[in-house]
Amino acid sequence: MTKFLDTPEKLAALTKEMNNLWSIDKVFDALKEATIKLDNQGDMVNVLKTAYEAQDIDSDEAQKRAEKSKIIAEAIHASNAGDNQFAIAALIQTFGGIQDQKG
């Protein structure tokens, strides 16, 4: 995973800052690209598990939920815009409330 998006908090910050971009298409393209990169590198499950744990979800339950990222991965790689939007919405919902506790 890149240093830019190496924690769920950074991905959440990206999601939060996307509201400041001029074009919504650029927002979705950036998030789609980051999601595909996470999936291709095999980091999607780990990032989602960490995100769920940051929301005070038990580690085992977080792992189960994170394993469902295969649905998000399939949707983000799909050729139709509806599936892509589903994947983006799922990620925004997951990461939207995460705050960086370190800084």
Secondary structure, 3 states (H helix, E strand, C coil): CCCCCCCHHHHHHHHHHHHHCCCHHHHHHHHHHHHHHHHHCCCHHHHHHHHHHHCCCCHHHHHHHHHCHHHHHHHHHCCCHHHHHHHHHHHHHHHCCCCCCCC
